[in-house]
Amino acid sequence: MTVALGTNRVVGTDSGRILDSLDEIMSGAWPSGRRPPLWDGNASERVLDALLEEEGERVADAPVLAS
């Protein structure tokens, strides 16, 4: 999602491409992109909810993980 919206780019493992990308970032030439839909810091909670729902449980019954 973030690659499609321009906030990230896959550059691979080639050291030349990585360094070229770092130069772009440091010079301010890296695209800023758009904020993805639902980008609210709660993705992990939605994923957990979907997984637990699949198992017939509710998030409220799940243990809270400390961050």
PDB file of N, CA, C and O in Angstrom, chain B, residues numbered from 101:
ATOM      1  N   MET B 101       0.822  -1.193   0.000  1.00  0.00           N
ATOM      2  CA  MET B 101       0.000   0.000   0.000  1.00  0.00           C
ATOM      3  C   MET B 101       0.866   1.257   0.000  1.00  0.00           C
ATOM      4  O   MET B 101       0.639   2.168  -0.796  1.00  0.00           O
ATOM      5  N   THR B 102       1.858   1.308   0.890  1.00  0.00           N
ATOM      6  CA  THR B 102       2.657   2.531   0.960  1.00  0.00           C
ATOM      7  C   THR B 102       3.556   2.701  -0.255  1.00  0.00           C
ATOM      8  O   THR B 102       3.941   3.823  -0.581  1.00  0.00           O
ATOM      9  N   VAL B 103       3.898   1.611  -0.928  1.00  0.00           N
ATOM     10  CA  VAL B 103       4.662   1.725  -2.170  1.00  0.00           C
ATOM     11  C   VAL B 103       3.766   2.315  -3.255  1.00  0.00           C
ATOM     12  O   VAL B 103       4.191   3.192  -4.007  1.00  0.00           O
ATOM     13  N   ALA B 104       2.530   1.836  -3.334  1.00  0.00           N
ATOM     14  CA  ALA B 104       1.599   2.315  -4.347  1.00  0.00           C
ATOM     15  C   ALA B 104       1.264   3.790  -4.166  1.00  0.00           C
ATOM     16  O   ALA B 104       1.022   4.493  -5.147  1.00  0.00           O
ATOM     17  N   LEU B 105       1.247   4.264  -2.929  1.00  0.00           N
ATOM     18  CA  LEU B 105       0.906   5.660  -2.666  1.00  0.00           C
ATOM     19  C   LEU B 105       2.121   6.580  -2.647  1.00  0.00           C
ATOM     20  O   LEU B 105       1.985   7.790  -2.465  1.00  0.00           O
ATOM     21  N   GLY B 106       3.306   6.010  -2.835  1.00  0.00           N
ATOM     22  CA  GLY B 106       4.487   6.839  -2.978  1.00  0.00           C
ATOM     23  C   GLY B 106       5.268   7.126  -1.716  1.00  0.00           C
ATOM     24  O   GLY B 106       6.248   7.870  -1.775  1.00  0.00           O
ATOM     25  N   THR B 107       4.881   6.571  -0.567  1.00  0.00           N
ATOM     26  CA  THR B 107       5.611   6.864   0.663  1.00  0.00           C
ATOM     27  C   THR B 107       6.796   5.943   0.874  1.00  0.00           C
ATOM     28  O   THR B 107       7.680   6.264   1.668  1.00  0.00           O
ATOM     29  N   ASN B 108       6.845   4.818   0.197  1.00  0.00           N
ATOM     30  CA  ASN B 108       7.961   3.879   0.269  1.00  0.00           C
ATOM     31  C   ASN B 108       8.331   3.446  -1.134  1.00  0.00           C
ATOM     32  O   ASN B 108       7.537   3.560  -2.068  1.00  0.00           O
ATOM     33  N   ARG B 109       9.537   2.951  -1.264  1.00  0.00           N
ATOM     34  CA  ARG B 109       9.998   2.434  -2.544  1.00  0.00           C
ATOM     35  C   ARG B 109      10.823   1.182  -2.290  1.00  0.00           C
ATOM     36  O   ARG B 109      11.637   1.147  -1.366  1.00  0.00           O
ATOM     37  N   VAL B 110      10.618   0.167  -3.098  1.00  0.00           N
ATOM     38  CA  VAL B 110      11.405  -1.056  -3.003  1.00  0.00           C
ATOM     39  C   VAL B 110      12.644  -0.856  -3.872  1.00  0.00           C
ATOM     40  O   VAL B 110      12.536  -0.681  -5.085  1.00  0.00           O
ATOM     41  N   VAL B 111      13.824  -0.883  -3.241  1.00  0.00           N
ATOM     42  CA  VAL B 111      15.059  -0.661  -3.995  1.00  0.00           C
ATOM     43  C   VAL B 111      15.901  -1.918  -4.103  1.00  0.00           C
ATOM     44  O   VAL B 111      16.898  -1.925  -4.824  1.00  0.00           O
ATOM     45  N   GLY B 112      15.529  -2.972  -3.412  1.00  0.00           N
ATOM     46  CA  GLY B 112      16.254  -4.224  -3.500  1.00  0.00           C
ATOM     47  C   GLY B 112      17.482  -4.261  -2.605  1.00  0.00           C
ATOM     48  O   GLY B 112      17.601  -3.484  -1.659  1.00  0.00           O
ATOM     49  N   THR B 113      18.383  -5.163  -2.913  1.00  0.00           N
ATOM     50  CA  THR B 113      19.564  -5.372  -2.079  1.00  0.00           C
ATOM     51  C   THR B 113      20.846  -4.859  -2.720  1.00  0.00           C
ATOM     52  O   THR B 113      21.922  -4.987  -2.135  1.00  0.00           O
ATOM     53  N   ASP B 114      20.750  -4.290  -3.900  1.00  0.00           N
ATOM     54  CA  ASP B 114      21.923  -3.755  -4.577  1.00  0.00           C
ATOM     55  C   ASP B 114      22.424  -2.517  -3.837  1.00  0.00           C
ATOM     56  O   ASP B 114      21.689  -1.542  -3.677  1.00  0.00           O
ATOM     57  N   SER B 115      23.672  -2.560  -3.390  1.00  0.00           N
ATOM     58  CA  SER B 115      24.200  -1.459  -2.572  1.00  0.00           C
ATOM     59  C   SER B 115      24.194  -0.134  -3.328  1.00  0.00           C
ATOM     60  O   SER B 115      23.995   0.920  -2.723  1.00  0.00           O
ATOM     61  N   GLY B 116      24.408  -0.171  -4.629  1.00  0.00           N
ATOM     62  CA  GLY B 116      24.364   1.062  -5.412  1.00  0.00           C
ATOM     63  C   GLY B 116      22.993   1.706  -5.401  1.00  0.00           C
ATOM     64  O   GLY B 116      22.871   2.920  -5.234  1.00  0.00           O
ATOM     65  N   ARG B 117      21.962   0.897  -5.577  1.00  0.00           N
ATOM     66  CA  ARG B 117      20.584   1.432  -5.551  1.00  0.00           C
ATOM     67  C   ARG B 117      20.223   1.937  -4.164  1.00  0.00           C
ATOM     68  O   ARG B 117      19.538   2.951  -4.028  1.00  0.00           O
ATOM     69  N   ILE B 118      20.684   1.231  -3.127  1.00  0.00           N
ATOM     70  CA  ILE B 118      20.408   1.664  -1.755  1.00  0.00           C
ATOM     71  C   ILE B 118      21.064   3.011  -1.494  1.00  0.00           C
ATOM     72  O   ILE B 118      20.431   3.914  -0.947  1.00  0.00           O
ATOM     73  N   LEU B 119      22.320   3.152  -1.881  1.00  0.00           N
ATOM     74  CA  LEU B 119      23.024   4.423  -1.665  1.00  0.00           C
ATOM     75  C   LEU B 119      22.428   5.551  -2.505  1.00  0.00           C
ATOM     76  O   LEU B 119      22.331   6.685  -2.036  1.00  0.00           O
ATOM     77  N   ASP B 120      22.030   5.251  -3.737  1.00  0.00           N
ATOM     78  CA  ASP B 120      21.362   6.268  -4.560  1.00  0.00           C
ATOM     79  C   ASP B 120      20.062   6.732  -3.905  1.00  0.00           C
ATOM     80  O   ASP B 120      19.747   7.922  -3.909  1.00  0.00           O
ATOM     81  N   SER B 121      19.315   5.789  -3.346  1.00  0.00           N
ATOM     82  CA  SER B 121      18.058   6.132  -2.671  1.00  0.00           C
ATOM     83  C   SER B 121      18.321   6.953  -1.418  1.00  0.00           C
ATOM     84  O   SER B 121      17.578   7.887  -1.115  1.00  0.00           O
ATOM     85  N   LEU B 122      19.382   6.604  -0.687  1.00  0.00           N
ATOM     86  CA  LEU B 122      19.752   7.384   0.496  1.00  0.00           C
ATOM     87  C   LEU B 122      20.102   8.814   0.100  1.00  0.00           C
ATOM     88  O   LEU B 122      19.718   9.763   0.784  1.00  0.00           O
ATOM     89  N   ASP B 123      20.827   8.969  -0.997  1.00  0.00           N
ATOM     90  CA  ASP B 123      21.153  10.319  -1.488  1.00  0.00           C
ATOM     91  C   ASP B 123      19.889  11.105  -1.796  1.00  0.00           C
ATOM     92  O   ASP B 123      19.801  12.294  -1.489  1.00  0.00           O
ATOM     93  N   GLU B 124      18.903  10.436  -2.408  1.00  0.00           N
ATOM     94  CA  GLU B 124      17.630  11.111  -2.707  1.00  0.00           C
ATOM     95  C   GLU B 124      16.941  11.569  -1.432  1.00  0.00           C
ATOM     96  O   GLU B 124      16.430  12.686  -1.357  1.00  0.00           O
ATOM     97  N   ILE B 125      16.931  10.700  -0.432  1.00  0.00           N
ATOM     98  CA  ILE B 125      16.292  11.040   0.844  1.00  0.00           C
ATOM     99  C   ILE B 125      16.988  12.229   1.485  1.00  0.00           C
ATOM    100  O   ILE B 125      16.339  13.184   1.913  1.00  0.00           O
ATOM    101  N   MET B 126      18.314  12.164   1.548  1.00  0.00           N
ATOM    102  CA  MET B 126      19.086  13.207   2.228  1.00  0.00           C
ATOM    103  C   MET B 126      18.997  14.558   1.505  1.00  0.00           C
ATOM    104  O   MET B 126      19.103  15.608   2.137  1.00  0.00           O
ATOM    105  N   SER B 127      18.802  14.528   0.185  1.00  0.00           N
ATOM    106  CA  SER B 127      18.693  15.782  -0.566  1.00  0.00           C
ATOM    107  C   SER B 127      17.275  16.335  -0.587  1.00  0.00           C
ATOM    108  O   SER B 127      17.035  17.431  -1.092  1.00  0.00           O
ATOM    109  N   GLY B 128      16.331  15.564  -0.032  1.00  0.00           N
ATOM    110  CA  GLY B 128      14.936  16.017  -0.015  1.00  0.00           C
ATOM    111  C   GLY B 128      14.178  15.692  -1.281  1.00  0.00           C
ATOM    112  O   GLY B 128      13.053  16.157  -1.461  1.00  0.00           O
ATOM    113  N   ALA B 129      14.772  14.897  -2.170  1.00  0.00           N
ATOM    114  CA  ALA B 129      14.134  14.580  -3.447  1.00  0.00           C
ATOM    115  C   ALA B 129      13.208  13.368  -3.371  1.00  0.00           C
ATOM    116  O   ALA B 129      12.559  13.033  -4.362  1.00  0.00           O
ATOM    117  N   TRP B 130      13.134  12.709  -2.222  1.00  0.00           N
ATOM    118  CA  TRP B 130      12.260  11.540  -2.074  1.00  0.00           C
ATOM    119  C   TRP B 130      10.809  12.001  -2.074  1.00  0.00           C
ATOM    120  O   TRP B 130      10.478  12.965  -1.383  1.00  0.00           O
ATOM    121  N   PRO B 131       9.936  11.342  -2.826  1.00  0.00           N
ATOM    122  CA  PRO B 131       8.529  11.780  -2.863  1.00  0.00           C
ATOM    123  C   PRO B 131       7.854  11.619  -1.498  1.00  0.00           C
ATOM    124  O   PRO B 131       8.130  10.672  -0.761  1.00  0.00           O
ATOM    125  N   SER B 132       6.978  12.550  -1.183  1.00  0.00           N
ATOM    126  CA  SER B 132       6.293  12.493   0.111  1.00  0.00           C
ATOM    127  C   SER B 132       5.096  11.560   0.090  1.00  0.00           C
ATOM    128  O   SER B 132       4.735  11.010   1.130  1.00  0.00           O
ATOM    129  N   GLY B 133       4.473  11.366  -1.060  1.00  0.00           N
ATOM    130  CA  GLY B 133       3.349  10.444  -1.156  1.00  0.00           C
ATOM    131  C   GLY B 133       2.111  10.951  -0.455  1.00  0.00           C
ATOM    132  O   GLY B 133       2.020  12.118  -0.075  1.00  0.00           O
ATOM    133  N   ARG B 134       1.158  10.050  -0.293  1.00  0.00           N
ATOM    134  CA  ARG B 134      -0.102  10.369   0.385  1.00  0.00           C
ATOM    135  C   ARG B 134      -0.242   9.473   1.596  1.00  0.00           C
ATOM    136  O   ARG B 134       0.350   8.395   1.660  1.00  0.00           O
ATOM    137  N   ARG B 135      -1.024   9.923   2.546  1.00  0.00           N
ATOM    138  CA  ARG B 135      -1.321   9.106   3.721  1.00  0.00           C
ATOM    139  C   ARG B 135      -2.317   8.017   3.322  1.00  0.00           C
ATOM    140  O   ARG B 135      -3.393   8.327   2.809  1.00  0.00           O
ATOM    141  N   PRO B 136      -1.974   6.747   3.551  1.00  0.00           N
ATOM    142  CA  PRO B 136      -2.879   5.657   3.178  1.00  0.00           C
ATOM    143  C   PRO B 136      -4.188   5.698   3.965  1.00  0.00           C
ATOM    144  O   PRO B 136      -4.221   6.170   5.101  1.00  0.00           O
ATOM    145  N   PRO B 137      -5.268   5.201   3.353  1.00  0.00           N
ATOM    146  CA  PRO B 137      -6.541   5.123   4.070  1.00  0.00           C
ATOM    147  C   PRO B 137      -6.382   4.284   5.341  1.00  0.00           C
ATOM    148  O   PRO B 137      -5.635   3.306   5.353  1.00  0.00           O
ATOM    149  N   LEU B 138      -7.063   4.657   6.374  1.00  0.00           N
ATOM    150  CA  LEU B 138      -7.054   3.967   7.673  1.00  0.00           C
ATOM    151  C   LEU B 138      -5.691   4.026   8.366  1.00  0.00           C
ATOM    152  O   LEU B 138      -5.443   3.249   9.288  1.00  0.00           O
ATOM    153  N   TRP B 139      -4.811   4.923   7.946  1.00  0.00           N
ATOM    154  CA  TRP B 139      -3.487   5.058   8.543  1.00  0.00           C
ATOM    155  C   TRP B 139      -3.632   5.824   9.846  1.00  0.00           C
ATOM    156  O   TRP B 139      -3.389   7.029   9.909  1.00  0.00           O
ATOM    157  N   ASP B 140      -4.029   5.106  10.876  1.00  0.00           N
ATOM    158  CA  ASP B 140      -4.325   5.759  12.151  1.00  0.00           C
ATOM    159  C   ASP B 140      -3.564   5.146  13.317  1.00  0.00           C
ATOM    160  O   ASP B 140      -3.844   5.469  14.471  1.00  0.00           O
ATOM    161  N   GLY B 141      -2.605   4.267  13.038  1.00  0.00           N
ATOM    162  CA  GLY B 141      -1.834   3.644  14.098  1.00  0.00           C
ATOM    163  C   GLY B 141      -2.528   2.456  14.745  1.00  0.00           C
ATOM    164  O   GLY B 141      -2.035   1.912  15.732  1.00  0.00           O
ATOM    165  N   ASN B 142      -3.654   2.054  14.205  1.00  0.00           N
ATOM    166  CA  ASN B 142      -4.430   0.971  14.805  1.00  0.00           C
ATOM    167  C   ASN B 142      -4.504  -0.273  13.926  1.00  0.00           C
ATOM    168  O   ASN B 142      -5.366  -1.126  14.139  1.00  0.00           O
ATOM    169  N   ALA B 143      -3.615  -0.389  12.946  1.00  0.00           N
ATOM    170  CA  ALA B 143      -3.670  -1.524  12.024  1.00  0.00           C
ATOM    171  C   ALA B 143      -3.512  -2.852  12.756  1.00  0.00           C
ATOM    172  O   ALA B 143      -4.214  -3.816  12.451  1.00  0.00           O
ATOM    173  N   SER B 144      -2.593  -2.909  13.721  1.00  0.00           N
ATOM    174  CA  SER B 144      -2.376  -4.186  14.412  1.00  0.00           C
ATOM    175  C   SER B 144      -3.623  -4.623  15.167  1.00  0.00           C
ATOM    176  O   SER B 144      -3.913  -5.817  15.253  1.00  0.00           O
ATOM    177  N   GLU B 145      -4.356  -3.671  15.711  1.00  0.00           N
ATOM    178  CA  GLU B 145      -5.594  -4.013  16.422  1.00  0.00           C
ATOM    179  C   GLU B 145      -6.636  -4.552  15.450  1.00  0.00           C
ATOM    180  O   GLU B 145      -7.367  -5.489  15.774  1.00  0.00           O
ATOM    181  N   ARG B 146      -6.706  -3.956  14.250  1.00  0.00           N
ATOM    182  CA  ARG B 146      -7.664  -4.452  13.257  1.00  0.00           C
ATOM    183  C   ARG B 146      -7.274  -5.840  12.768  1.00  0.00           C
ATOM    184  O   ARG B 146      -8.140  -6.685  12.541  1.00  0.00           O
ATOM    185  N   VAL B 147      -5.975  -6.080  12.604  1.00  0.00           N
ATOM    186  CA  VAL B 147      -5.518  -7.407  12.185  1.00  0.00           C
ATOM    187  C   VAL B 147      -5.859  -8.433  13.256  1.00  0.00           C
ATOM    188  O   VAL B 147      -6.378  -9.507  12.949  1.00  0.00           O
ATOM    189  N   LEU B 148      -5.570  -8.107  14.508  1.00  0.00           N
ATOM    190  CA  LEU B 148      -5.885  -9.017  15.609  1.00  0.00           C
ATOM    191  C   LEU B 148      -7.385  -9.284  15.666  1.00  0.00           C
ATOM    192  O   LEU B 148      -7.811 -10.426  15.836  1.00  0.00           O
ATOM    193  N   ASP B 149      -8.173  -8.242  15.526  1.00  0.00           N
ATOM    194  CA  ASP B 149      -9.628  -8.390  15.544  1.00  0.00           C
ATOM    195  C   ASP B 149     -10.082  -9.345  14.442  1.00  0.00           C
ATOM    196  O   ASP B 149     -10.918 -10.218  14.675  1.00  0.00           O
ATOM    197  N   ALA B 150      -9.527  -9.174  13.241  1.00  0.00           N
ATOM    198  CA  ALA B 150      -9.918 -10.043  12.123  1.00  0.00           C
ATOM    199  C   ALA B 150      -9.506 -11.483  12.384  1.00  0.00           C
ATOM    200  O   ALA B 150     -10.264 -12.406  12.085  1.00  0.00           O
ATOM    201  N   LEU B 151      -8.312 -11.689  12.940  1.00  0.00           N
ATOM    202  CA  LEU B 151      -7.858 -13.044  13.235  1.00  0.00           C
ATOM    203  C   LEU B 151      -8.699 -13.704  14.315  1.00  0.00           C
ATOM    204  O   LEU B 151      -9.067 -14.873  14.202  1.00  0.00           O
ATOM    205  N   LEU B 152      -8.997 -12.955  15.350  1.00  0.00           N
ATOM    206  CA  LEU B 152      -9.807 -13.520  16.433  1.00  0.00           C
ATOM    207  C   LEU B 152     -11.242 -13.767  15.982  1.00  0.00           C
ATOM    208  O   LEU B 152     -11.866 -14.747  16.387  1.00  0.00           O
ATOM    209  N   GLU B 153     -11.758 -12.878  15.148  1.00  0.00           N
ATOM    210  CA  GLU B 153     -13.111 -13.067  14.625  1.00  0.00           C
ATOM    211  C   GLU B 153     -13.171 -14.357  13.799  1.00  0.00           C
ATOM    212  O   GLU B 153     -14.158 -15.091  13.840  1.00  0.00           O
ATOM    213  N   GLU B 154     -12.117 -14.610  13.063  1.00  0.00           N
ATOM    214  CA  GLU B 154     -12.040 -15.831  12.265  1.00  0.00           C
ATOM    215  C   GLU B 154     -12.115 -17.065  13.170  1.00  0.00           C
ATOM    216  O   GLU B 154     -12.645 -18.103  12.773  1.00  0.00           O
ATOM    217  N   GLU B 155     -11.590 -16.944  14.365  1.00  0.00           N
ATOM    218  CA  GLU B 155     -11.606 -18.047  15.326  1.00  0.00           C
ATOM    219  C   GLU B 155     -12.841 -18.018  16.226  1.00  0.00           C
ATOM    220  O   GLU B 155     -12.985 -18.864  17.108  1.00  0.00           O
ATOM    221  N   GLY B 156     -13.720 -17.060  16.009  1.00  0.00           N
ATOM    222  CA  GLY B 156     -14.946 -16.988  16.789  1.00  0.00           C
ATOM    223  C   GLY B 156     -14.768 -16.337  18.149  1.00  0.00           C
ATOM    224  O   GLY B 156     -15.624 -16.487  19.021  1.00  0.00           O
ATOM    225  N   GLU B 157     -13.672 -15.619  18.346  1.00  0.00           N
ATOM    226  CA  GLU B 157     -13.442 -14.935  19.612  1.00  0.00           C
ATOM    227  C   GLU B 157     -13.618 -13.439  19.404  1.00  0.00           C
ATOM    228  O   GLU B 157     -13.759 -12.961  18.278  1.00  0.00           O
ATOM    229  N   ARG B 158     -13.607 -12.719  20.503  1.00  0.00           N
ATOM    230  CA  ARG B 158     -13.723 -11.267  20.443  1.00  0.00           C
ATOM    231  C   ARG B 158     -12.434 -10.660  20.967  1.00  0.00           C
ATOM    232  O   ARG B 158     -11.788 -11.228  21.847  1.00  0.00           O
ATOM    233  N   VAL B 159     -12.060  -9.511  20.429  1.00  0.00           N
ATOM    234  CA  VAL B 159     -10.850  -8.832  20.871  1.00  0.00           C
ATOM    235  C   VAL B 159     -10.924  -8.515  22.354  1.00  0.00           C
ATOM    236  O   VAL B 159      -9.905  -8.563  23.042  1.00  0.00           O
ATOM    237  N   ALA B 160     -12.092  -8.198  22.856  1.00  0.00           N
ATOM    238  CA  ALA B 160     -12.234  -7.866  24.268  1.00  0.00           C
ATOM    239  C   ALA B 160     -11.818  -9.040  25.171  1.00  0.00           C
ATOM    240  O   ALA B 160     -11.403  -8.825  26.310  1.00  0.00           O
ATOM    241  N   ASP B 161     -11.925 -10.254  24.679  1.00  0.00           N
ATOM    242  CA  ASP B 161     -11.560 -11.426  25.460  1.00  0.00           C
ATOM    243  C   ASP B 161     -10.069 -11.765  25.349  1.00  0.00           C
ATOM    244  O   ASP B 161      -9.557 -12.603  26.092  1.00  0.00           O
ATOM    245  N   ALA B 162      -9.382 -11.104  24.412  1.00  0.00           N
ATOM    246  CA  ALA B 162      -7.966 -11.420  24.180  1.00  0.00           C
ATOM    247  C   ALA B 162      -7.094 -10.683  25.180  1.00  0.00           C
ATOM    248  O   ALA B 162      -7.456  -9.596  25.631  1.00  0.00           O
ATOM    249  N   PRO B 163      -5.955 -11.252  25.534  1.00  0.00           N
ATOM    250  CA  PRO B 163      -5.048 -10.550  26.441  1.00  0.00           C
ATOM    251  C   PRO B 163      -4.471  -9.314  25.754  1.00  0.00           C
ATOM    252  O   PRO B 163      -4.249  -9.314  24.543  1.00  0.00           O
ATOM    253  N   VAL B 164      -4.235  -8.284  26.521  1.00  0.00           N
ATOM    254  CA  VAL B 164      -3.654  -7.062  25.994  1.00  0.00           C
ATOM    255  C   VAL B 164      -2.136  -7.223  26.033  1.00  0.00           C
ATOM    256  O   VAL B 164      -1.563  -7.573  27.065  1.00  0.00           O
ATOM    257  N   LEU B 165      -1.500  -6.963  24.901  1.00  0.00           N
ATOM    258  CA  LEU B 165      -0.043  -7.070  24.808  1.00  0.00           C
ATOM    259  C   LEU B 165       0.578  -5.731  25.160  1.00  0.00           C
ATOM    260  O   LEU B 165       0.155  -4.695  24.646  1.00  0.00           O
ATOM    261  N   ALA B 166       1.573  -5.742  26.025  1.00  0.00           N
ATOM    262  CA  ALA B 166       2.265  -4.504  26.385  1.00  0.00           C
ATOM    263  C   ALA B 166       3.158  -4.097  25.232  1.00  0.00           C
ATOM    264  O   ALA B 166       3.751  -4.942  24.562  1.00  0.00           O
ATOM    265  N   SER B 167       3.251  -2.797  25.005  1.00  0.00           N
ATOM    266  CA  SER B 167       4.117  -2.314  23.920  1.00  0.00           C
ATOM    267  C   SER B 167       5.446  -1.868  24.449  1.00  0.00           C
ATOM    268  O   SER B 167       6.302  -1.432  23.679  1.00  0.00           O
TER     269      SER B 167
END
